[in-house]
Amino acid sequence: MSVATTRSRRLDYSESTRAALVDSAVELFTKRGYAGTSLDEVAKRARVTKGALYHHFSGKQALFEAAFEKVESAVFGRLEEIMRGPEPPWQRALNGLREFISSCLDPSYQRIALHEAPVAMGWERWREAEDRASFGLIRSSLEDLIEAGDVDQVPVEITSRMLFGALFAAATEIASSTDPKKVGEQVEGVIVQLLNRLRRTGGGND
């Protein structure tokens, strides 16, 4: 067996071990939260030693941030695909809104990204992470709507910030509700009304 093959197999094993740990962490953090999850449980569920866990992660917070990144990246990837789709900008914006609300109903996104992350990561780091993941999509979507003539000229940065704030306030409401589906439907209705107020007179109704 060549040295290169040996290294390749070791790398594959290392990557699969890390992936198993992150998957295990996502499952346990979703069920039990940050405080209720131990590293021993994560390692046991991933079928690796605790030493292997520490080989990949410095501690519980680092593991949580990897779980957060996995959950957040999945949502961001779906939204990015929608926002780059072939539909007209207005329809893409509505589709993106509905996908975001649907993501807020997902237990892993609710528990990890919305409930636990602000505490485990700290409010500022959490907001920075959300900003990197979602704000750019909101701003580019608004720019597309203006360019297409769907929305009048508005200050892009401040309007995007206001929409971003409204969406994440809504996400928190959905995640904290005893009836997330109902609140999600209400949120969609309110945000669509807000978007329609920005829409140019003469635009169609979707």
HELIX and SHEET records of a PDB file:
HELIX    1   1 VAL A    3  ARG A   32  1                                  30    
HELIX    2   2 LEU A   39  ALA A   46  1                                   8    
HELIX    3   3 LYS A   50  HIS A   56  1                                   7    
HELIX    4   4 LYS A   60  MET A   83  1                                  24    
HELIX    5   5 PRO A   89  CYS A  104  1                                  16    
HELIX    6   6 PRO A  107  SER A  108  1                                   2    
HELIX    7   7 TYR A  109  GLU A  116  3                                   8    
HELIX    8   8 ALA A  117  ALA A  120  1                                   4    
HELIX    9   9 TRP A  123  GLU A  130  1                                   8    
HELIX   10  10 ASP A  131  PHE A  135  3                                   5    
HELIX   11  11 GLY A  136  GLU A  147  1                                  12    
HELIX   12  12 VAL A  156  SER A  176  1                                  21    
HELIX   13  13 PRO A  180  LEU A  198  1                                  19    
END                                                                             
